[in-house]
């Protein structure tokens, strides 16, 4: 049987196992990881994106499964997507016909067919503190993928279980957090681990174009480059998502007199009380910002009336030009939106389109060839605004408050490698005013 031969020869030779049994060829970085796990109780690897970590973790799972009697291999990751769609699916990919004679793969378990109850690997999403509790065996391998995103409470039972002679822990991931179990393994507790850093610049699996795209879009000194390419932890202070000089360069002391030829966009961020402002912003042809209208302490009907006046003036001055009104409907704006729908029908505004905007919607990429994704729709809108400002492809009115709001928003790279923008509440804690003006500008790019 396969596992009898494997235990005799491949127990401490994972590279040979991958080559001979799985029939794959590890690159230098993957070979180093395989050897570290074979020779060390605890291993922690921080890396850039795309270096083949899910592949090498799947090889380790199969190797440990085939070279130990009655092993248990708990596997976890911060999200179901990372655990099931990426890591767990990768295991199935490497089970060739020879391995499949002994091993069964299902969505919930990988096990030796002859001993399904006590010879297995299992996925456990790291959303509950007890995700990795209750595993005890002489041969035990913990697999923790995207370890920066796993809560400390999930790690706590792991250390208590690593008491047997042949127990091991392997943590891998983009180094996205400046605190926590994974961060400590590369800093104050690094003497307890076999540590490695893998940069995408030193990996044959990472395309030069991907690296150059990151550099071009975010810079060599950005956290995006550090985390996604270099395998370094972020800087102590987060980056501003949009550089101040970009905003200043695009802010003009005069309002463009350009006649709109394609479309007019009106962005509305509705506030009512406190220090927040209701802001009505106008942009011609996705490029030329017009004078803003800023209201304080207005109810939704007053805001609606002001928008109606602006629309009527624009319709008379720019006959036939389509007008798109984007309203933030996550709060009080929904009342303004509903009333405008009625008015649009009453006044037969044929050239006017209303857009119900939600700033916490699904994220993703703005273009297929973008090197990184955004965590939500707010990030996607800000990403488009950022590109416009960086390329000097938009003219803003010169407004110091607007410049501050646009250039002072911070971002981080989350555990999924996505860009996640600072929340409004976090900005206020730093002493910044409510970012109403920049929300209007970003809504132009919905």
MOWONOR-V759433 format. One record per residue. N is the residue number from 1. PHI is phi in whole degrees, 0 to 359 (NA if undefined). NEAR is the number of other C-alpha atoms within 10 Angstrom. Layout:
n=N phi=PHI near=NEAR
n=N phi=PHI near=NEAR
//
This chain:
n=1 phi=NA near=7
n=2 phi=302 near=13
n=3 phi=290 near=18
n=4 phi=295 near=12
n=5 phi=295 near=12
n=6 phi=296 near=20
n=7 phi=299 near=17
n=8 phi=291 near=11
n=9 phi=247 near=14
n=10 phi=265 near=21
n=11 phi=306 near=17
n=12 phi=247 near=19
n=13 phi=231 near=16
n=14 phi=295 near=25
n=15 phi=295 near=24
n=16 phi=297 near=18
n=17 phi=299 near=22
n=18 phi=298 near=22
n=19 phi=290 near=12
n=20 phi=276 near=12
n=21 phi=264 near=21
n=22 phi=284 near=19
n=23 phi=65 near=13
n=24 phi=229 near=14
n=25 phi=241 near=13
n=26 phi=292 near=19
n=27 phi=280 near=14
n=28 phi=299 near=12
n=29 phi=295 near=19
n=30 phi=295 near=21
n=31 phi=298 near=16
n=32 phi=297 near=14
n=33 phi=296 near=25
n=34 phi=303 near=22
n=35 phi=293 near=14
n=36 phi=299 near=21
n=37 phi=292 near=20
n=38 phi=294 near=21
n=39 phi=251 near=13
n=40 phi=222 near=16
n=41 phi=288 near=18
n=42 phi=227 near=22
n=43 phi=232 near=22
n=44 phi=225 near=26
n=45 phi=238 near=26
n=46 phi=257 near=29
n=47 phi=207 near=27
n=48 phi=282 near=28
n=49 phi=277 near=26
n=50 phi=84 near=17
n=51 phi=272 near=23
n=52 phi=92 near=18
n=53 phi=290 near=23
n=54 phi=296 near=22
n=55 phi=295 near=18
n=56 phi=292 near=22
n=57 phi=294 near=25
n=58 phi=295 near=21
n=59 phi=297 near=25
n=60 phi=298 near=25
n=61 phi=297 near=21
n=62 phi=294 near=26
n=63 phi=301 near=26
n=64 phi=294 near=25
n=65 phi=299 near=27
n=66 phi=269 near=26
n=67 phi=244 near=24
n=68 phi=224 near=21
n=69 phi=279 near=17
n=70 phi=54 near=20
n=71 phi=280 near=24
n=72 phi=233 near=25
n=73 phi=229 near=29
n=74 phi=283 near=23
n=75 phi=236 near=24
n=76 phi=215 near=29
n=77 phi=202 near=27
n=78 phi=296 near=22
n=79 phi=231 near=19
n=80 phi=299 near=17
n=81 phi=300 near=13
n=82 phi=295 near=18
n=83 phi=285 near=23
n=84 phi=272 near=19
n=85 phi=284 near=12
n=86 phi=250 near=14
n=87 phi=294 near=23
n=88 phi=293 near=26
n=89 phi=293 near=18
n=90 phi=294 near=18
n=91 phi=299 near=21
n=92 phi=301 near=17
n=93 phi=299 near=10
n=94 phi=263 near=19
n=95 phi=275 near=20
n=96 phi=283 near=13
n=97 phi=305 near=10
n=98 phi=296 near=11
n=99 phi=293 near=17
n=100 phi=292 near=14
n=101 phi=292 near=13
n=102 phi=250 near=16
n=103 phi=244 near=22
n=104 phi=248 near=17
n=105 phi=250 near=18
n=106 phi=228 near=11
n=107 phi=296 near=12
n=108 phi=251 near=12
n=109 phi=195 near=15
n=110 phi=242 near=23
n=111 phi=211 near=25
n=112 phi=283 near=25
n=113 phi=303 near=15
n=114 phi=283 near=11
n=115 phi=219 near=12
n=116 phi=296 near=15
n=117 phi=273 near=10
n=118 phi=220 near=14
n=119 phi=217 near=22
n=120 phi=201 near=23
n=121 phi=236 near=26
n=122 phi=222 near=17
n=123 phi=270 near=22
n=124 phi=221 near=21
n=125 phi=296 near=19
n=126 phi=277 near=25
n=127 phi=259 near=16
n=128 phi=239 near=13
n=129 phi=302 near=15
n=130 phi=266 near=14
n=131 phi=302 near=19
n=132 phi=249 near=22
n=133 phi=275 near=15
n=134 phi=87 near=10
n=135 phi=256 near=15
n=136 phi=222 near=16
n=137 phi=194 near=20
n=138 phi=295 near=17
n=139 phi=244 near=21
n=140 phi=226 near=26
n=141 phi=230 near=29
n=142 phi=268 near=23
n=143 phi=249 near=24
n=144 phi=235 near=26
n=145 phi=265 near=26
n=146 phi=47 near=28
n=147 phi=295 near=30
n=148 phi=299 near=28
n=149 phi=270 near=23
n=150 phi=267 near=24
n=151 phi=293 near=17
n=152 phi=302 near=15
n=153 phi=297 near=17
n=154 phi=286 near=19
n=155 phi=285 near=21
n=156 phi=306 near=15
n=157 phi=289 near=17
n=158 phi=294 near=20
n=159 phi=299 near=11
n=160 phi=291 near=10
n=161 phi=270 near=20
n=162 phi=273 near=22
n=163 phi=263 near=14
n=164 phi=280 near=12
n=165 phi=297 near=10
n=166 phi=251 near=16
n=167 phi=246 near=21
n=168 phi=216 near=24
n=169 phi=225 near=21
n=170 phi=234 near=24
n=171 phi=245 near=22
n=172 phi=219 near=24
n=173 phi=158 near=26
n=174 phi=292 near=30
n=175 phi=278 near=31
n=176 phi=269 near=29
n=177 phi=245 near=20
n=178 phi=264 near=15
n=179 phi=204 near=13
n=180 phi=106 near=16
n=181 phi=300 near=21
n=182 phi=293 near=29
n=183 phi=301 near=20
n=184 phi=296 near=12
n=185 phi=295 near=21
n=186 phi=257 near=21
n=187 phi=230 near=12
n=188 phi=293 near=9
n=189 phi=252 near=12
n=190 phi=294 near=15
n=191 phi=291 near=10
n=192 phi=269 near=14
n=193 phi=235 near=18
n=194 phi=271 near=19
n=195 phi=252 near=18
n=196 phi=211 near=18
n=197 phi=238 near=18
n=198 phi=239 near=21
n=199 phi=269 near=22
n=200 phi=299 near=24
n=201 phi=293 near=16
n=202 phi=252 near=14
n=203 phi=245 near=20
n=204 phi=292 near=14
n=205 phi=277 near=13
n=206 phi=261 near=18
n=207 phi=288 near=13
n=208 phi=297 near=12
n=209 phi=292 near=10
n=210 phi=300 near=18
n=211 phi=297 near=19
n=212 phi=294 near=15
n=213 phi=298 near=16
n=214 phi=298 near=20
n=215 phi=298 near=16
n=216 phi=296 near=10
n=217 phi=276 near=16
n=218 phi=232 near=15
n=219 phi=95 near=14
n=220 phi=295 near=16
n=221 phi=266 near=12
n=222 phi=278 near=18
n=223 phi=293 near=25
n=224 phi=299 near=29
n=225 phi=294 near=25
n=226 phi=301 near=24
n=227 phi=279 near=28
n=228 phi=278 near=26
n=229 phi=244 near=27
n=230 phi=281 near=24
n=231 phi=72 near=24
n=232 phi=253 near=21
n=233 phi=291 near=22
n=234 phi=298 near=21
n=235 phi=294 near=15
n=236 phi=299 near=8
n=237 phi=252 near=11
n=238 phi=293 near=15
n=239 phi=283 near=18
n=240 phi=285 near=17
n=241 phi=291 near=23
n=242 phi=237 near=22
n=243 phi=289 near=16
n=244 phi=301 near=15
n=245 phi=295 near=13
n=246 phi=296 near=18
n=247 phi=293 near=24
n=248 phi=297 near=18
n=249 phi=297 near=15
n=250 phi=266 near=19
n=251 phi=264 near=22
n=252 phi=247 near=15
n=253 phi=284 near=9
n=254 phi=238 near=12
n=255 phi=268 near=15
n=256 phi=300 near=16
n=257 phi=267 near=9
n=258 phi=299 near=10
n=259 phi=279 near=11
n=260 phi=293 near=16
n=261 phi=244 near=12
n=262 phi=248 near=12
n=263 phi=194 near=16
n=264 phi=236 near=25
n=265 phi=248 near=24
n=266 phi=240 near=26
n=267 phi=258 near=26
n=268 phi=231 near=30
n=269 phi=246 near=29
n=270 phi=263 near=29
n=271 phi=235 near=23
n=272 phi=221 near=17
n=273 phi=232 near=11
n=274 phi=72 near=9
n=275 phi=268 near=10
n=276 phi=286 near=17
n=277 phi=247 near=21
n=278 phi=270 near=24
n=279 phi=238 near=23
n=280 phi=244 near=26
n=281 phi=244 near=25
n=282 phi=234 near=24
n=283 phi=227 near=24
n=284 phi=264 near=23
n=285 phi=53 near=15
n=286 phi=60 near=18
n=287 phi=218 near=19
n=288 phi=249 near=20
n=289 phi=283 near=24
n=290 phi=256 near=18
n=291 phi=298 near=16
n=292 phi=280 near=17
n=293 phi=243 near=14
n=294 phi=245 near=13
n=295 phi=241 near=18
n=296 phi=233 near=16
n=297 phi=57 near=15
n=298 phi=255 near=15
n=299 phi=278 near=17
n=300 phi=296 near=20
n=301 phi=289 near=13
n=302 phi=294 near=13
n=303 phi=298 near=24
n=304 phi=301 near=20
n=305 phi=299 near=14
n=306 phi=294 near=14
n=307 phi=295 near=19
n=308 phi=300 near=15
n=309 phi=300 near=10
n=310 phi=297 near=14
n=311 phi=298 near=19
n=312 phi=298 near=12
n=313 phi=295 near=11
n=314 phi=294 near=16
n=315 phi=295 near=17
n=316 phi=286 near=10
n=317 phi=279 near=11
n=318 phi=235 near=15
n=319 phi=297 near=9
n=320 phi=86 near=15
n=321 phi=281 near=17
n=322 phi=299 near=19
n=323 phi=241 near=24
n=324 phi=245 near=20
n=325 phi=254 near=24
n=326 phi=253 near=26
n=327 phi=241 near=24
n=328 phi=290 near=22
n=329 phi=256 near=20
n=330 phi=278 near=14
n=331 phi=217 near=11
n=332 phi=294 near=16
n=333 phi=299 near=23
n=334 phi=296 near=17
n=335 phi=293 near=16
n=336 phi=296 near=22
n=337 phi=299 near=23
n=338 phi=297 near=14
n=339 phi=292 near=14
n=340 phi=295 near=19
n=341 phi=300 near=13
n=342 phi=295 near=11
n=343 phi=296 near=14
n=344 phi=301 near=16
n=345 phi=290 near=10
n=346 phi=297 near=9
n=347 phi=271 near=9
n=348 phi=54 near=10
n=349 phi=282 near=16
n=350 phi=294 near=11
n=351 phi=272 near=14
n=352 phi=256 near=18
n=353 phi=239 near=14
n=354 phi=263 near=16
n=355 phi=236 near=17
n=356 phi=272 near=14
n=357 phi=258 near=23
n=358 phi=229 near=17
n=359 phi=272 near=18
n=360 phi=246 near=12
n=361 phi=286 near=12
n=362 phi=296 near=13
n=363 phi=266 near=19
n=364 phi=134 near=17
n=365 phi=258 near=18
n=366 phi=278 near=16
n=367 phi=225 near=11
n=368 phi=301 near=9
n=369 phi=266 near=9
n=370 phi=296 near=13
n=371 phi=282 near=18
n=372 phi=223 near=21
n=373 phi=255 near=21
n=374 phi=257 near=24
n=375 phi=285 near=22
n=376 phi=206 near=19
n=377 phi=293 near=20
n=378 phi=301 near=22
n=379 phi=298 near=29
n=380 phi=298 near=26
n=381 phi=296 near=21
n=382 phi=294 near=24
n=383 phi=297 near=21
n=384 phi=292 near=17
n=385 phi=297 near=22
n=386 phi=301 near=23
n=387 phi=297 near=15
n=388 phi=299 near=18
n=389 phi=292 near=23
n=390 phi=298 near=18
n=391 phi=270 near=11
n=392 phi=55 near=15
n=393 phi=249 near=15
n=394 phi=208 near=21
n=395 phi=245 near=23
n=396 phi=261 near=26
n=397 phi=288 near=20
n=398 phi=280 near=19
n=399 phi=218 near=15
n=400 phi=300 near=11
n=401 phi=294 near=13
n=402 phi=295 near=19
n=403 phi=301 near=21
n=404 phi=297 near=18
n=405 phi=295 near=18
n=406 phi=286 near=26
n=407 phi=268 near=19
n=408 phi=260 near=18
n=409 phi=278 near=22
n=410 phi=268 near=18
n=411 phi=215 near=20
n=412 phi=220 near=23
n=413 phi=260 near=26
n=414 phi=279 near=19
n=415 phi=293 near=21
n=416 phi=268 near=20
n=417 phi=78 near=22
n=418 phi=267 near=22
n=419 phi=279 near=24
n=420 phi=235 near=22
n=421 phi=279 near=20
n=422 phi=299 near=17
n=423 phi=281 near=12
n=424 phi=303 near=14
n=425 phi=295 near=12
n=426 phi=291 near=12
n=427 phi=295 near=17
n=428 phi=295 near=12
n=429 phi=296 near=9
n=430 phi=276 near=8
n=431 phi=91 near=8
n=432 phi=271 near=15
n=433 phi=286 near=17
n=434 phi=303 near=18
n=435 phi=278 near=23
n=436 phi=290 near=23
n=437 phi=290 near=25
n=438 phi=289 near=22
n=439 phi=296 near=23
n=440 phi=297 near=24
n=441 phi=297 near=26
n=442 phi=296 near=21
n=443 phi=292 near=26
n=444 phi=299 near=25
n=445 phi=257 near=16
n=446 phi=288 near=14
//
